[in-house]
Amino acid sequence: MNRENGMMFAKTCWQRGTRVAALVLALSGLSACGGQSDNQKFGNGGTGGTGNGDTVPYTTGVYPDYKSLANQCSSAAAENNFLRSWINDTYLWYREVPDLDPNGTADPLDYFDLLKTSATTTSGADKDKFHFTYDTDVWEQLSQSGVSAGYGAQWILLSAVPPRDVRVAYVDPATPASSQGIQRGDKVIAVDGADAINGDTQAIVDTLNEGLFPENLNETHEITLETAAGTQYTATLVSQNITSTPVQSTHVVNTGTKMVGYMLFNDHIATAESQLITAVTTLRDAGVNELVLDIRYNGGGYLYIASELAYMIAGPAATNGKTFEELTFNDKYPTKDPITGDTLEPVPFLPTDSNNAALPTLNLNRVFVITGSGTCSASESIINSLRGVNVTVVQIGGTTCGKPYGFYPQDNCGTTYFAIQFKGVNDAGFGDYSDGFSPGNTTTAAGTSIVGCSVVDDFDHALGDEAEGRYAAALQYIATGSCPAAPPGVVEKLRSGNRIVDGFMVKSPLRENRILGGRLR
Amino acid sequence: MSAAGLLAGCAHSQAQPERPAVIEKPGDAARAELQSVVAGMLGVNDVVLAANALTQSAVLFVEQGNQRDASGRQLDGRNLGRPEEFHLLRSGTHCVLLHVNKGTRRELRHIQCRGL
């Protein structure tokens, strides 16, 4: 289950010895398993029992090889036993995990939730914000790069509870949403007749989630939206397999003294590689000497894509022989990757693409990055790696998500577990940005402060529009060396009460509820 | 396709000059065959493909676990792997799908393609 943002998604429980997956509603706190899965008992003797069959031998502080315990699915205790040893062997902060009797918890998912550090960062946030599970059959689904069911409109939830504020962050080209004229900033008013702003019954919440996030193809839903000018319209949308475009916008602005390149990069998926190469080639040929890289909605993906882009920005002179990112695992594995067994080698700045063709370069010693809470993982690696080779990164927007970590998803008995196993550090040895990167003039953020301007997301303008708030701030900084005087806004936390200051992006048809009730929370 | 047919097809294909290709006249049958062949080459039961897969480009990428968290971020946001890559080739009069990662090939019997 994924409990980020207080949401629970798929819940697995034991019923007559069989695991049954069911959706649960975060707002109601109900689960298909009643209270059974939360019935936890702990002890040191291994006699607590899970209520569903066999127990396993348990000795405090003794951890059998997890590989020998894998896929023993006859009981919760057996699965817990695997998790206990796997976490102890590979979890980055295994020393901070309590040693819990695998016989004491009836649901492996609940047991897994307990197998993490309880430490907090300097901001008071959980040190480990990325500990979750997924049904293996869902996780292992294969799809064409960038293809998923939907309309091609990317919703962003500025407030997921009443009075809700659901906006369009951007629209992929050649999709049902684009053909209906839906544009960034449009506000969702109603879905299939359900009030999207104030509706607060379970039925309305269900209707909103089903309409905005269709799970199947050929679903037809009517969505009423309001433009920035206050005009309301209703779009009839039919869900399709949508092919996203990870690099949507590239252009050059001649300021008179500078040639400023702009590039909107939304996803580190496979198809991004060729699009990034095309974009950088365009910018190089135009002779840009400044770059604004818009990654405010880029949550990461393939690390090799990030390394290639960082190389294309900085060029060979700055990166030759330098480390893009070095992965460090726990102290049981100082020299070897615990999963692959490979000797640990720094990830270099990649000078060639997947076909070994030389990459185009901009050879810049400064780059502007537009960021927000959706800027995560591999996107943060771009920022950190460039800073590690003395490329000045000027940050415009909001604090990034703070995920210098990664993992190898681990399957066991039909569930795929995600537990942090490694941290990435740059050429200068820095990787401690678990509270994110924050623009230098942010007043209350706890993230790693780097030079830049805090600017709220501007839904009144298209991405790449020179008048869009964050892009305009970058252009101003390039022209004057300073941030906009007013109103810069303070964009620091993902949430402030029930109001999500910087919004969060919902990109694909997840199998869980995102729109929340108010009274029902 | 039988093993003998596959071998014969490959032997024939390899004797012909090859070039990247795209699917012509994609219909339900062509899409079904492509989906079946790609899934078979990956050893899975199903794979989600766009309706216009390989109609505008000779390259097809397939990824695993394109799942997002509650914030819409990639669950595996620092993915150390690589995608599965397929190339559609026109080999003589045949259309052949190459799985680049494994170097395996399959002839597409019911798909029309044209070289680029």
Boltz contact constraints between the chains, C-beta under 6 A:
constraints:
  - contact:
      token1: [A, 2]
      token2: [B, 69]
      max_distance: 6.0
  - contact:
      token1: [A, 4]
      token2: [B, 69]
      max_distance: 6.0
  - contact:
      token1: [A, 4]
      token2: [B, 70]
      max_distance: 6.0
  - contact:
      token1: [A, 5]
      token2: [B, 70]
      max_distance: 6.0
  - contact:
      token1: [A, 7]
      token2: [B, 70]
      max_distance: 6.0
  - contact:
      token1: [A, 139]
      token2: [B, 65]
      max_distance: 6.0
  - contact:
      token1: [A, 142]
      token2: [B, 44]
      max_distance: 6.0
  - contact:
      token1: [A, 142]
      token2: [B, 47]
      max_distance: 6.0
  - contact:
      token1: [A, 142]
      token2: [B, 62]
      max_distance: 6.0
  - contact:
      token1: [A, 142]
      token2: [B, 64]
      max_distance: 6.0
  - contact:
      token1: [A, 143]
      token2: [B, 48]
      max_distance: 6.0
  - contact:
      token1: [A, 143]
      token2: [B, 66]
      max_distance: 6.0
  - contact:
      token1: [A, 144]
      token2: [B, 49]
      max_distance: 6.0
  - contact:
      token1: [A, 144]
      token2: [B, 50]
      max_distance: 6.0
  - contact:
      token1: [A, 144]
      token2: [B, 53]
      max_distance: 6.0
  - contact:
      token1: [A, 144]
      token2: [B, 62]
      max_distance: 6.0
  - contact:
      token1: [A, 145]
      token2: [B, 61]
      max_distance: 6.0
  - contact:
      token1: [A, 145]
      token2: [B, 63]
      max_distance: 6.0
  - contact:
      token1: [A, 147]
      token2: [B, 48]
      max_distance: 6.0
  - contact:
      token1: [A, 147]
      token2: [B, 50]
      max_distance: 6.0
  - contact:
      token1: [A, 241]
      token2: [B, 50]
      max_distance: 6.0
  - contact:
      token1: [A, 243]
      token2: [B, 50]
      max_distance: 6.0
  - contact:
      token1: [A, 270]
      token2: [B, 61]
      max_distance: 6.0
  - contact:
      token1: [A, 270]
      token2: [B, 83]
      max_distance: 6.0
  - contact:
      token1: [A, 299]
      token2: [B, 73]
      max_distance: 6.0
  - contact:
      token1: [A, 299]
      token2: [B, 74]
      max_distance: 6.0
  - contact:
      token1: [A, 299]
      token2: [B, 77]
      max_distance: 6.0
  - contact:
      token1: [A, 300]
      token2: [B, 74]
      max_distance: 6.0
  - contact:
      token1: [A, 300]
      token2: [B, 77]
      max_distance: 6.0
  - contact:
      token1: [A, 301]
      token2: [B, 74]
      max_distance: 6.0
  - contact:
      token1: [A, 301]
      token2: [B, 79]
      max_distance: 6.0
  - contact:
      token1: [A, 302]
      token2: [B, 79]
      max_distance: 6.0
  - contact:
      token1: [A, 303]
      token2: [B, 78]
      max_distance: 6.0
  - contact:
      token1: [A, 303]
      token2: [B, 80]
      max_distance: 6.0
  - contact:
      token1: [A, 376]
      token2: [B, 73]
      max_distance: 6.0
  - contact:
      token1: [A, 376]
      token2: [B, 77]
      max_distance: 6.0
  - contact:
      token1: [A, 377]
      token2: [B, 77]
      max_distance: 6.0
  - contact:
      token1: [A, 377]
      token2: [B, 78]
      max_distance: 6.0
  - contact:
      token1: [A, 378]
      token2: [B, 77]
      max_distance: 6.0
  - contact:
      token1: [A, 378]
      token2: [B, 78]
      max_distance: 6.0
  - contact:
      token1: [A, 406]
      token2: [B, 78]
      max_distance: 6.0
  - contact:
      token1: [A, 504]
      token2: [B, 71]
      max_distance: 6.0
  - contact:
      token1: [A, 505]
      token2: [B, 72]
      max_distance: 6.0
  - contact:
      token1: [A, 506]
      token2: [B, 72]
      max_distance: 6.0
  - contact:
      token1: [A, 507]
      token2: [B, 68]
      max_distance: 6.0
  - contact:
      token1: [A, 507]
      token2: [B, 72]
      max_distance: 6.0
  - contact:
      token1: [A, 508]
      token2: [B, 68]
      max_distance: 6.0
  - contact:
      token1: [A, 510]
      token2: [B, 68]
      max_distance: 6.0
